[in-house]
Amino acid sequence: MTDAGANAAPPTPDTRKPVVAIVGRPNVGKSTLFNRLVGDRQAIVEDIPGTTRDRLYGDAEWKTTAYTIVDTGGLEPDATEGYSVLIRDQVAVAMAEADVILFICDATTGVTAVDAEIAELLRRTERPVVLLANKADNEAREDLAVDFYELGMGEPMAISAHHDIGVREVQDKLLDLLPESHLEAETQVLRMAVVGRPNVGKSALINAILGEERVIVSDQAGTTRDAVDTPFQHGDRKMILIDTAGLRRPGRIEKGIERYSVMRAQKAMERADVVVLVLDGNEKVAHQDQHIAGDVAKAFKGLVVAVNKWDLAEDTEEHRNTIAHRVLTRLRFTPWAPLAFISAKTGLNIDGLLDLVGEVNEARSKRIPTAEVNAALREAVAAHPPASSSRKPLKLKYATQAEIRPPTFIVFCNDAKSVHFSYRRYLENHFRRRWGFEGTAIRIQYRSRAE
């Protein structure tokens, strides 16, 4: 069974983006570094060797340079059968495609025989190779990086992809080695994931959106196992639909293919810009629905709740308001999520659902001028000054929006650790009342600054 994200076509010459390939033996942190560079947890990360079996392509950028990053499977040079042969072949292809190769090793294990064999393979390429000693998250482990000089691949860079240590230095190194590729303005393609418990009508909704029987639909729960990315267009907006397997409660997940399907569904949510959570309008909101919505919020994604099978319901404004109140009360972690009442079977309000997804994505892309952010901060503090958990009064000095998708704000104060959870929630609600942000999680980070 293959992974949809991994099957994305490799970059064509028309993209004019240089390619960086990450190679190394299993379980040295390739996927973690890939996710760090791409800024999205696209590759499944586990402690099980060989978790990433296919090449994954992701778009990355640093300063004025855009490039394509390739995450390969774990490389075992002497592999003679099974996945290991496929992995070795994939790495060979990645090496042929790449402009620069990141050779990643594990500083905690030291140089292994497999590392030495991989180094021997890499010496056959004319591409520049950057040697990385990963998992060097303290001074003692940084000192271990010098052991990798014996591979004859130049100076090893001590990093910790998991803790984001040394990653910026790696990106700067790539700028020195990659051919120039200045960023060009591109129309963002909206990535939408459709998720939900088995048998709530998720596959029927996907078929209604795409207008074809692409997904097998039956009354048996969990009919769809694979996640498949499908591009389509709604009005003037280009979109990609990330189909996922139905999510089940953790206690019901069986080993093997079922567990992998759930992992894939979770990964699809993480790759999406906006997630559509499908509910059965004839059933109560289940604990698993709450769990899924919570995962979306933790991943700081956009969320639209699609109440399906509305063709069987009493379609009045009063009934809609009643159901909306019940749903949002149960989905207490995402009270900002808009609802769409639909019928995948009849096509009721499918266009309205897609319009709502587009509006949520625009909210995720909203940028607020710093002057307005600071005005809102002063207004919030004046209305409700923060309490201090220490002897020193807590002062929120100034704030700015650092990123979009998701909207990310940084609040500078004299003691970030003493900002109480309730006040963090208050300030988020204040920002939402000021600027909307309907349907999207927002991130507010607090940083200490000396007086």
C-alpha beads as a LAMMPS data file, in Angstrom:
LAMMPS data file: protein, C-alpha beads

451 atoms
450 bonds

1 atom types
1 bond types

-500.0 500.0 xlo xhi
-500.0 500.0 ylo yhi
-500.0 500.0 zlo zhi

Masses

1 110.0

Atoms # bond

1 1 1 0.000 0.000 0.000
2 1 1 1.448 3.327 -1.018
3 1 1 1.198 6.750 0.525
4 1 1 -0.535 9.505 -1.403
5 1 1 1.800 12.221 -0.258
6 1 1 4.809 10.138 -1.224
7 1 1 3.421 9.497 -4.684
8 1 1 3.334 13.166 -5.587
9 1 1 5.108 13.682 -8.871
10 1 1 8.724 14.794 -8.603
11 1 1 9.453 18.391 -9.545
12 1 1 9.588 19.151 -13.248
13 1 1 12.125 21.444 -14.903
14 1 1 9.381 24.051 -15.251
15 1 1 9.381 24.635 -11.493
16 1 1 13.025 25.845 -11.701
17 1 1 13.498 24.817 -8.093
18 1 1 16.708 23.128 -6.989
19 1 1 16.365 19.787 -5.214
20 1 1 17.788 18.719 -1.851
21 1 1 17.744 15.010 -0.946
22 1 1 17.990 13.683 2.607
23 1 1 19.669 10.272 2.844
24 1 1 20.794 8.068 5.699
25 1 1 20.201 4.756 7.390
26 1 1 16.854 4.073 9.101
27 1 1 15.861 5.899 12.275
28 1 1 18.452 8.688 12.214
29 1 1 15.886 11.513 11.986
30 1 1 15.425 12.084 8.248
31 1 1 11.670 12.596 8.512
32 1 1 12.036 14.940 11.473
33 1 1 14.502 17.084 9.528
34 1 1 12.233 16.972 6.459
35 1 1 9.295 18.192 8.544
36 1 1 11.433 20.894 10.107
37 1 1 12.570 22.203 6.709
38 1 1 9.136 21.976 5.097
39 1 1 7.410 23.351 8.171
40 1 1 4.758 20.647 8.094
41 1 1 4.650 17.171 9.599
42 1 1 4.160 15.456 6.247
43 1 1 6.320 12.379 6.849
44 1 1 5.201 9.872 9.485
45 1 1 7.688 10.016 12.352
46 1 1 8.123 7.015 14.644
47 1 1 10.971 5.268 16.390
48 1 1 10.440 2.212 14.195
49 1 1 13.242 1.801 11.623
50 1 1 12.045 2.252 8.051
51 1 1 8.800 4.083 8.826
52 1 1 9.209 6.286 5.727
53 1 1 9.286 3.877 2.803
54 1 1 8.563 6.139 -0.144
55 1 1 10.130 9.315 -1.382
56 1 1 8.228 12.342 -0.136
57 1 1 8.522 15.662 -1.933
58 1 1 7.946 18.927 -0.113
59 1 1 8.359 22.615 -0.922
60 1 1 10.737 24.535 1.336
61 1 1 12.042 28.066 1.346
62 1 1 14.684 30.003 3.209
63 1 1 15.178 33.745 2.822
64 1 1 14.974 34.380 -0.961
65 1 1 15.487 30.795 -2.104
66 1 1 12.848 28.145 -2.752
67 1 1 13.757 24.512 -3.198
68 1 1 12.263 21.039 -3.208
69 1 1 13.214 18.717 -0.371
70 1 1 13.122 14.927 -0.836
71 1 1 12.714 12.603 2.146
72 1 1 13.940 9.115 1.242
73 1 1 13.466 5.783 2.911
74 1 1 16.154 4.495 5.231
75 1 1 19.163 3.358 3.212
76 1 1 20.559 -0.138 3.752
77 1 1 23.331 -0.667 1.152
78 1 1 23.477 -4.478 1.441
79 1 1 19.727 -4.962 1.197
80 1 1 18.794 -7.850 -1.052
81 1 1 15.061 -8.272 -0.601
82 1 1 11.805 -6.615 0.400
83 1 1 11.391 -2.948 1.159
84 1 1 15.112 -2.434 1.703
85 1 1 15.833 -2.946 -2.000
86 1 1 13.112 -0.454 -2.920
87 1 1 14.507 2.009 -0.412
88 1 1 18.019 1.673 -1.808
89 1 1 16.714 2.211 -5.338
90 1 1 14.692 5.241 -4.265
91 1 1 17.752 6.791 -2.667
92 1 1 19.724 6.186 -5.851
93 1 1 17.040 8.034 -7.814
94 1 1 16.967 10.847 -5.257
95 1 1 20.740 11.172 -5.495
96 1 1 20.442 11.449 -9.260
97 1 1 17.763 14.165 -8.954
98 1 1 19.394 16.203 -6.212
99 1 1 21.482 19.342 -6.506
100 1 1 22.630 18.908 -2.889
101 1 1 22.527 15.852 -0.608
102 1 1 22.086 15.982 3.163
103 1 1 23.720 12.856 4.633
104 1 1 22.298 12.463 8.119
105 1 1 23.766 10.263 10.860
106 1 1 22.967 9.679 14.531
107 1 1 25.421 11.337 16.921
108 1 1 24.200 9.156 19.795
109 1 1 25.240 5.891 18.141
110 1 1 28.469 7.088 16.554
111 1 1 29.716 5.935 13.159
112 1 1 28.223 2.586 12.132
113 1 1 29.185 0.169 9.387
114 1 1 26.063 1.192 7.462
115 1 1 27.056 4.868 7.720
116 1 1 30.448 3.981 6.241
117 1 1 28.845 2.063 3.363
118 1 1 26.461 4.917 2.627
119 1 1 29.405 7.310 2.582
120 1 1 31.061 5.035 0.045
121 1 1 27.951 5.230 -2.155
122 1 1 27.812 9.002 -1.837
123 1 1 31.420 9.383 -2.915
124 1 1 30.311 8.186 -6.349
125 1 1 28.185 11.277 -6.896
126 1 1 29.482 14.641 -8.034
127 1 1 26.788 16.416 -6.040
128 1 1 27.860 18.355 -2.931
129 1 1 27.181 16.416 0.278
130 1 1 26.541 18.015 3.677
131 1 1 27.247 15.668 6.591
132 1 1 24.898 16.065 9.577
133 1 1 25.335 14.520 13.030
134 1 1 21.750 14.564 14.301
135 1 1 20.371 14.225 17.848
136 1 1 23.198 16.410 19.195
137 1 1 20.942 18.155 21.683
138 1 1 23.546 18.842 24.372
139 1 1 27.226 19.746 24.563
140 1 1 28.369 16.179 25.176
141 1 1 26.605 14.965 22.048
142 1 1 27.911 17.917 20.044
143 1 1 31.416 16.758 20.937
144 1 1 30.572 13.321 19.515
145 1 1 30.032 14.878 16.087
146 1 1 33.791 15.022 15.506
147 1 1 33.809 11.217 15.266
148 1 1 32.113 11.500 11.876
149 1 1 35.196 13.084 10.321
150 1 1 36.345 9.513 9.710
151 1 1 33.684 9.131 7.012
152 1 1 35.732 11.429 4.799
153 1 1 32.700 13.576 3.926
154 1 1 34.046 16.854 5.270
155 1 1 33.163 18.686 8.469
156 1 1 30.099 17.249 10.231
157 1 1 27.449 19.736 11.370
158 1 1 26.055 18.948 14.827
159 1 1 22.257 19.416 14.847
160 1 1 19.090 18.321 16.590
161 1 1 16.198 18.321 14.147
162 1 1 13.760 17.435 16.928
163 1 1 14.797 20.407 19.077
164 1 1 15.436 22.749 16.111
165 1 1 19.116 23.131 17.003
166 1 1 21.462 23.954 14.132
167 1 1 18.722 23.740 11.491
168 1 1 19.079 27.416 10.516
169 1 1 22.796 26.848 9.966
170 1 1 21.941 23.927 7.676
171 1 1 19.590 26.165 5.699
172 1 1 22.282 28.821 5.375
173 1 1 24.684 26.131 4.150
174 1 1 22.158 25.091 1.524
175 1 1 21.939 28.685 0.289
176 1 1 25.674 28.604 -0.365
177 1 1 25.434 25.357 -2.339
178 1 1 22.137 25.598 -4.216
179 1 1 21.710 27.339 -7.570
180 1 1 19.786 30.586 -7.215
181 1 1 16.019 30.241 -7.211
182 1 1 14.262 33.415 -6.181
183 1 1 10.756 33.024 -4.859
184 1 1 7.991 33.791 -7.291
185 1 1 4.465 34.760 -6.371
186 1 1 2.276 31.714 -6.844
187 1 1 -1.435 31.225 -6.397
188 1 1 -1.789 29.143 -3.283
189 1 1 -3.500 25.822 -3.817
190 1 1 -5.886 25.183 -0.952
191 1 1 -5.409 21.741 0.591
192 1 1 -8.585 20.376 2.133
193 1 1 -8.834 17.177 4.166
194 1 1 -12.191 15.483 4.744
195 1 1 -12.222 13.489 7.969
196 1 1 -14.726 11.808 10.214
197 1 1 -15.714 8.628 11.952
198 1 1 -16.503 5.635 9.724
199 1 1 -19.875 5.662 7.996
200 1 1 -20.784 9.327 8.512
201 1 1 -20.853 9.943 4.754
202 1 1 -17.303 11.094 4.159
203 1 1 -16.805 9.157 0.918
204 1 1 -20.212 10.213 -0.365
205 1 1 -19.250 13.832 0.282
206 1 1 -16.017 13.426 -1.654
207 1 1 -17.916 11.931 -4.575
208 1 1 -20.393 14.821 -4.434
209 1 1 -17.530 17.325 -4.545
210 1 1 -15.717 15.624 -7.411
211 1 1 -18.840 14.590 -9.272
212 1 1 -17.732 11.018 -9.830
213 1 1 -17.731 7.643 -8.101
214 1 1 -14.040 7.794 -7.311
215 1 1 -14.282 6.340 -3.811
216 1 1 -15.919 2.999 -3.056
217 1 1 -19.036 3.705 -1.038
218 1 1 -20.862 1.027 0.925
219 1 1 -22.751 0.697 4.193
220 1 1 -19.837 -1.125 5.789
221 1 1 -17.906 1.123 8.149
222 1 1 -14.360 1.834 7.062
223 1 1 -14.751 0.953 3.375
224 1 1 -12.130 3.504 2.331
225 1 1 -8.605 2.698 3.494
226 1 1 -6.285 4.722 1.280
227 1 1 -5.698 8.460 1.335
228 1 1 -5.578 9.905 -2.170
229 1 1 -4.890 13.524 -3.144
230 1 1 -7.113 14.815 -5.965
231 1 1 -6.839 18.313 -7.500
232 1 1 -10.051 20.098 -8.490
233 1 1 -11.351 23.610 -8.998
234 1 1 -14.220 25.411 -7.278
235 1 1 -15.004 28.642 -9.063
236 1 1 -11.705 30.469 -9.483
237 1 1 -10.043 28.621 -6.625
238 1 1 -7.663 25.710 -7.151
239 1 1 -8.007 23.080 -4.462
240 1 1 -6.607 19.678 -3.554
241 1 1 -8.839 17.186 -1.793
242 1 1 -7.037 14.938 0.658
243 1 1 -9.228 11.877 1.166
244 1 1 -8.680 9.912 4.352
245 1 1 -9.712 6.666 5.940
246 1 1 -12.458 6.967 8.553
247 1 1 -11.044 7.612 12.006
248 1 1 -11.914 5.222 14.825
249 1 1 -11.486 5.377 18.563
250 1 1 -7.947 4.333 19.582
251 1 1 -9.246 1.289 21.456
252 1 1 -10.801 -0.116 18.279
253 1 1 -7.772 0.326 16.087
254 1 1 -6.339 -3.016 15.070
255 1 1 -2.704 -3.580 14.280
256 1 1 -1.436 -3.456 10.723
257 1 1 -3.468 -1.974 7.923
258 1 1 -6.147 -0.395 10.143
259 1 1 -3.591 1.323 12.345
260 1 1 -1.699 2.536 9.285
261 1 1 -4.916 3.961 7.834
262 1 1 -5.534 6.005 10.967
263 1 1 -1.939 7.252 10.954
264 1 1 -2.420 8.251 7.330
265 1 1 -5.640 10.093 8.126
266 1 1 -3.920 11.997 10.906
267 1 1 -1.061 12.844 8.568
268 1 1 -3.539 14.068 5.943
269 1 1 -5.009 16.456 8.508
270 1 1 -1.547 17.789 9.234
271 1 1 -0.905 18.387 5.509
272 1 1 -4.168 20.248 5.028
273 1 1 -4.869 23.961 5.209
274 1 1 -8.512 23.420 6.116
275 1 1 -10.071 20.278 7.580
276 1 1 -13.723 19.377 7.017
277 1 1 -15.050 17.295 9.904
278 1 1 -18.090 15.326 8.739
279 1 1 -20.781 14.567 11.323
280 1 1 -23.933 12.492 10.946
281 1 1 -26.795 14.905 11.504
282 1 1 -28.908 12.050 12.886
283 1 1 -26.419 11.170 15.634
284 1 1 -25.036 12.912 18.683
285 1 1 -21.515 14.309 18.581
286 1 1 -19.298 11.430 19.697
287 1 1 -16.174 11.503 21.823
288 1 1 -14.136 10.645 18.729
289 1 1 -15.539 13.718 16.955
290 1 1 -14.297 15.822 19.869
291 1 1 -10.908 14.134 19.652
292 1 1 -10.596 14.843 15.912
293 1 1 -11.554 18.499 16.373
294 1 1 -9.012 18.747 19.178
295 1 1 -6.309 17.343 16.899
296 1 1 -7.152 19.976 14.281
297 1 1 -6.831 22.733 16.880
298 1 1 -3.518 21.356 18.154
299 1 1 -2.205 21.328 14.583
300 1 1 -3.371 24.967 14.161
301 1 1 -5.419 24.205 11.048
302 1 1 -8.641 25.610 9.685
303 1 1 -11.823 23.709 10.542
304 1 1 -15.300 23.523 9.031
305 1 1 -17.890 21.183 10.545
306 1 1 -20.137 19.577 7.919
307 1 1 -23.401 18.310 9.410
308 1 1 -24.322 15.635 6.866
309 1 1 -27.619 13.896 6.007
310 1 1 -29.486 17.165 6.475
311 1 1 -31.970 16.038 3.818
312 1 1 -33.486 13.859 6.557
313 1 1 -33.771 16.735 9.039
314 1 1 -36.285 19.528 9.593
315 1 1 -34.640 22.351 7.649
316 1 1 -35.723 25.392 9.635
317 1 1 -33.634 28.209 11.077
318 1 1 -34.719 27.297 14.601
319 1 1 -33.660 23.669 14.162
320 1 1 -30.335 24.703 12.624
321 1 1 -29.632 26.992 15.566
322 1 1 -30.492 24.210 18.009
323 1 1 -28.194 21.709 16.307
324 1 1 -25.416 24.290 15.940
325 1 1 -25.564 25.017 19.674
326 1 1 -25.439 21.302 20.522
327 1 1 -22.531 20.629 18.170
328 1 1 -20.373 23.573 19.249
329 1 1 -21.083 22.861 22.913
330 1 1 -19.713 19.353 22.442
331 1 1 -16.788 20.578 20.316
332 1 1 -15.671 22.821 23.152
333 1 1 -12.068 23.136 21.966
334 1 1 -13.117 24.645 18.627
335 1 1 -16.014 27.043 19.308
336 1 1 -14.701 29.190 16.443
337 1 1 -15.506 26.542 13.793
338 1 1 -18.330 27.408 11.348
339 1 1 -20.983 24.828 10.463
340 1 1 -22.352 23.820 7.064
341 1 1 -25.577 21.815 6.876
342 1 1 -25.281 19.512 3.879
343 1 1 -26.466 16.339 2.233
344 1 1 -23.793 14.441 0.359
345 1 1 -26.523 12.181 -1.033
346 1 1 -28.614 14.941 -2.636
347 1 1 -25.884 17.553 -3.126
348 1 1 -27.560 19.995 -0.742
349 1 1 -25.282 22.985 0.046
350 1 1 -22.065 21.389 -1.258
351 1 1 -21.145 24.644 -3.002
352 1 1 -21.846 26.514 0.217
353 1 1 -19.517 24.169 2.076
354 1 1 -16.700 24.795 -0.408
355 1 1 -17.305 28.551 -0.234
356 1 1 -16.974 28.317 3.538
357 1 1 -13.717 26.370 3.220
358 1 1 -12.378 29.153 1.002
359 1 1 -13.410 31.825 3.515
360 1 1 -11.665 29.955 6.328
361 1 1 -8.504 29.726 4.254
362 1 1 -8.632 33.484 3.657
363 1 1 -8.955 33.995 7.413
364 1 1 -5.842 31.864 7.889
365 1 1 -4.003 34.150 5.463
366 1 1 -5.078 37.391 7.146
367 1 1 -2.235 39.691 8.212
368 1 1 -2.783 42.430 10.797
369 1 1 -0.524 45.534 10.820
370 1 1 1.663 45.787 13.916
371 1 1 0.094 49.104 14.931
372 1 1 -3.351 47.468 15.030
373 1 1 -2.027 44.493 16.993
374 1 1 -0.534 46.780 19.627
375 1 1 -3.708 48.851 19.802
376 1 1 -5.707 45.669 20.431
377 1 1 -3.214 44.553 23.074
378 1 1 -3.448 47.877 24.914
379 1 1 -7.226 47.740 24.723
380 1 1 -7.294 44.208 26.169
381 1 1 -4.904 45.072 29.007
382 1 1 -6.838 48.230 29.880
383 1 1 -10.111 46.311 30.061
384 1 1 -8.657 43.404 32.012
385 1 1 -5.104 43.765 33.374
386 1 1 -3.218 40.477 33.710
387 1 1 -2.781 39.003 37.158
388 1 1 0.717 37.988 38.139
389 1 1 1.623 34.632 39.639
390 1 1 4.894 36.027 40.990
391 1 1 5.908 38.982 43.140
392 1 1 6.841 41.026 40.083
393 1 1 3.894 42.657 38.255
394 1 1 3.273 41.122 34.831
395 1 1 3.646 43.622 31.998
396 1 1 2.596 42.905 28.418
397 1 1 4.782 45.330 26.479
398 1 1 4.038 44.999 22.777
399 1 1 2.975 42.470 20.149
400 1 1 3.279 41.704 16.458
401 1 1 1.997 39.175 13.952
402 1 1 4.904 36.992 12.918
403 1 1 3.310 34.539 10.481
404 1 1 0.182 33.572 8.573
405 1 1 -1.312 30.126 7.931
406 1 1 -1.837 29.888 10.841
407 1 1 -2.035 33.473 12.116
408 1 1 0.773 33.644 14.670
409 1 1 1.235 36.490 17.122
410 1 1 4.141 37.141 19.466
411 1 1 3.500 39.039 22.691
412 1 1 6.579 40.397 24.432
413 1 1 6.398 40.692 28.209
414 1 1 8.627 40.784 31.260
415 1 1 7.816 37.220 32.400
416 1 1 6.317 34.855 29.817
417 1 1 6.068 31.942 32.251
418 1 1 3.713 33.841 34.550
419 1 1 1.033 34.484 31.901
420 1 1 -1.875 32.403 33.194
421 1 1 -3.771 30.040 30.902
422 1 1 -7.022 31.909 31.477
423 1 1 -5.436 35.176 30.377
424 1 1 -4.009 33.543 27.261
425 1 1 -7.506 32.414 26.381
426 1 1 -8.889 35.896 27.137
427 1 1 -6.393 37.555 24.811
428 1 1 -7.121 35.054 22.030
429 1 1 -10.848 35.734 22.346
430 1 1 -10.151 39.486 22.289
431 1 1 -8.154 39.139 19.068
432 1 1 -10.928 37.035 17.541
433 1 1 -13.582 39.616 18.408
434 1 1 -11.379 42.292 16.854
435 1 1 -10.431 40.544 13.595
436 1 1 -12.647 37.502 13.176
437 1 1 -10.404 34.573 12.264
438 1 1 -13.537 32.431 11.942
439 1 1 -12.707 28.812 11.301
440 1 1 -8.989 28.932 11.977
441 1 1 -6.854 28.163 14.966
442 1 1 -4.524 31.012 15.886
443 1 1 -1.251 30.826 17.760
444 1 1 -0.173 33.388 20.373
445 1 1 3.346 32.998 21.719
446 1 1 4.717 34.837 24.744
447 1 1 8.355 35.838 24.993
448 1 1 10.213 37.431 27.874
449 1 1 12.079 40.673 27.359
450 1 1 14.197 42.387 30.007
451 1 1 13.078 45.727 31.391

Bonds

1 1 1 2
2 1 2 3
3 1 3 4
4 1 4 5
5 1 5 6
6 1 6 7
7 1 7 8
8 1 8 9
9 1 9 10
10 1 10 11
11 1 11 12
12 1 12 13
13 1 13 14
14 1 14 15
15 1 15 16
16 1 16 17
17 1 17 18
18 1 18 19
19 1 19 20
20 1 20 21
21 1 21 22
22 1 22 23
23 1 23 24
24 1 24 25
25 1 25 26
26 1 26 27
27 1 27 28
28 1 28 29
29 1 29 30
30 1 30 31
31 1 31 32
32 1 32 33
33 1 33 34
34 1 34 35
35 1 35 36
36 1 36 37
37 1 37 38
38 1 38 39
39 1 39 40
40 1 40 41
41 1 41 42
42 1 42 43
43 1 43 44
44 1 44 45
45 1 45 46
46 1 46 47
47 1 47 48
48 1 48 49
49 1 49 50
50 1 50 51
51 1 51 52
52 1 52 53
53 1 53 54
54 1 54 55
55 1 55 56
56 1 56 57
57 1 57 58
58 1 58 59
59 1 59 60
60 1 60 61
61 1 61 62
62 1 62 63
63 1 63 64
64 1 64 65
65 1 65 66
66 1 66 67
67 1 67 68
68 1 68 69
69 1 69 70
70 1 70 71
71 1 71 72
72 1 72 73
73 1 73 74
74 1 74 75
75 1 75 76
76 1 76 77
77 1 77 78
78 1 78 79
79 1 79 80
80 1 80 81
81 1 81 82
82 1 82 83
83 1 83 84
84 1 84 85
85 1 85 86
86 1 86 87
87 1 87 88
88 1 88 89
89 1 89 90
90 1 90 91
91 1 91 92
92 1 92 93
93 1 93 94
94 1 94 95
95 1 95 96
96 1 96 97
97 1 97 98
98 1 98 99
99 1 99 100
100 1 100 101
101 1 101 102
102 1 102 103
103 1 103 104
104 1 104 105
105 1 105 106
106 1 106 107
107 1 107 108
108 1 108 109
109 1 109 110
110 1 110 111
111 1 111 112
112 1 112 113
113 1 113 114
114 1 114 115
115 1 115 116
116 1 116 117
117 1 117 118
118 1 118 119
119 1 119 120
120 1 120 121
121 1 121 122
122 1 122 123
123 1 123 124
124 1 124 125
125 1 125 126
126 1 126 127
127 1 127 128
128 1 128 129
129 1 129 130
130 1 130 131
131 1 131 132
132 1 132 133
133 1 133 134
134 1 134 135
135 1 135 136
136 1 136 137
137 1 137 138
138 1 138 139
139 1 139 140
140 1 140 141
141 1 141 142
142 1 142 143
143 1 143 144
144 1 144 145
145 1 145 146
146 1 146 147
147 1 147 148
148 1 148 149
149 1 149 150
150 1 150 151
151 1 151 152
152 1 152 153
153 1 153 154
154 1 154 155
155 1 155 156
156 1 156 157
157 1 157 158
158 1 158 159
159 1 159 160
160 1 160 161
161 1 161 162
162 1 162 163
163 1 163 164
164 1 164 165
165 1 165 166
166 1 166 167
167 1 167 168
168 1 168 169
169 1 169 170
170 1 170 171
171 1 171 172
172 1 172 173
173 1 173 174
174 1 174 175
175 1 175 176
176 1 176 177
177 1 177 178
178 1 178 179
179 1 179 180
180 1 180 181
181 1 181 182
182 1 182 183
183 1 183 184
184 1 184 185
185 1 185 186
186 1 186 187
187 1 187 188
188 1 188 189
189 1 189 190
190 1 190 191
191 1 191 192
192 1 192 193
193 1 193 194
194 1 194 195
195 1 195 196
196 1 196 197
197 1 197 198
198 1 198 199
199 1 199 200
200 1 200 201
201 1 201 202
202 1 202 203
203 1 203 204
204 1 204 205
205 1 205 206
206 1 206 207
207 1 207 208
208 1 208 209
209 1 209 210
210 1 210 211
211 1 211 212
212 1 212 213
213 1 213 214
214 1 214 215
215 1 215 216
216 1 216 217
217 1 217 218
218 1 218 219
219 1 219 220
220 1 220 221
221 1 221 222
222 1 222 223
223 1 223 224
224 1 224 225
225 1 225 226
226 1 226 227
227 1 227 228
228 1 228 229
229 1 229 230
230 1 230 231
231 1 231 232
232 1 232 233
233 1 233 234
234 1 234 235
235 1 235 236
236 1 236 237
237 1 237 238
238 1 238 239
239 1 239 240
240 1 240 241
241 1 241 242
242 1 242 243
243 1 243 244
244 1 244 245
245 1 245 246
246 1 246 247
247 1 247 248
248 1 248 249
249 1 249 250
250 1 250 251
251 1 251 252
252 1 252 253
253 1 253 254
254 1 254 255
255 1 255 256
256 1 256 257
257 1 257 258
258 1 258 259
259 1 259 260
260 1 260 261
261 1 261 262
262 1 262 263
263 1 263 264
264 1 264 265
265 1 265 266
266 1 266 267
267 1 267 268
268 1 268 269
269 1 269 270
270 1 270 271
271 1 271 272
272 1 272 273
273 1 273 274
274 1 274 275
275 1 275 276
276 1 276 277
277 1 277 278
278 1 278 279
279 1 279 280
280 1 280 281
281 1 281 282
282 1 282 283
283 1 283 284
284 1 284 285
285 1 285 286
286 1 286 287
287 1 287 288
288 1 288 289
289 1 289 290
290 1 290 291
291 1 291 292
292 1 292 293
293 1 293 294
294 1 294 295
295 1 295 296
296 1 296 297
297 1 297 298
298 1 298 299
299 1 299 300
300 1 300 301
301 1 301 302
302 1 302 303
303 1 303 304
304 1 304 305
305 1 305 306
306 1 306 307
307 1 307 308
308 1 308 309
309 1 309 310
310 1 310 311
311 1 311 312
312 1 312 313
313 1 313 314
314 1 314 315
315 1 315 316
316 1 316 317
317 1 317 318
318 1 318 319
319 1 319 320
320 1 320 321
321 1 321 322
322 1 322 323
323 1 323 324
324 1 324 325
325 1 325 326
326 1 326 327
327 1 327 328
328 1 328 329
329 1 329 330
330 1 330 331
331 1 331 332
332 1 332 333
333 1 333 334
334 1 334 335
335 1 335 336
336 1 336 337
337 1 337 338
338 1 338 339
339 1 339 340
340 1 340 341
341 1 341 342
342 1 342 343
343 1 343 344
344 1 344 345
345 1 345 346
346 1 346 347
347 1 347 348
348 1 348 349
349 1 349 350
350 1 350 351
351 1 351 352
352 1 352 353
353 1 353 354
354 1 354 355
355 1 355 356
356 1 356 357
357 1 357 358
358 1 358 359
359 1 359 360
360 1 360 361
361 1 361 362
362 1 362 363
363 1 363 364
364 1 364 365
365 1 365 366
366 1 366 367
367 1 367 368
368 1 368 369
369 1 369 370
370 1 370 371
371 1 371 372
372 1 372 373
373 1 373 374
374 1 374 375
375 1 375 376
376 1 376 377
377 1 377 378
378 1 378 379
379 1 379 380
380 1 380 381
381 1 381 382
382 1 382 383
383 1 383 384
384 1 384 385
385 1 385 386
386 1 386 387
387 1 387 388
388 1 388 389
389 1 389 390
390 1 390 391
391 1 391 392
392 1 392 393
393 1 393 394
394 1 394 395
395 1 395 396
396 1 396 397
397 1 397 398
398 1 398 399
399 1 399 400
400 1 400 401
401 1 401 402
402 1 402 403
403 1 403 404
404 1 404 405
405 1 405 406
406 1 406 407
407 1 407 408
408 1 408 409
409 1 409 410
410 1 410 411
411 1 411 412
412 1 412 413
413 1 413 414
414 1 414 415
415 1 415 416
416 1 416 417
417 1 417 418
418 1 418 419
419 1 419 420
420 1 420 421
421 1 421 422
422 1 422 423
423 1 423 424
424 1 424 425
425 1 425 426
426 1 426 427
427 1 427 428
428 1 428 429
429 1 429 430
430 1 430 431
431 1 431 432
432 1 432 433
433 1 433 434
434 1 434 435
435 1 435 436
436 1 436 437
437 1 437 438
438 1 438 439
439 1 439 440
440 1 440 441
441 1 441 442
442 1 442 443
443 1 443 444
444 1 444 445
445 1 445 446
446 1 446 447
447 1 447 448
448 1 448 449
449 1 449 450
450 1 450 451
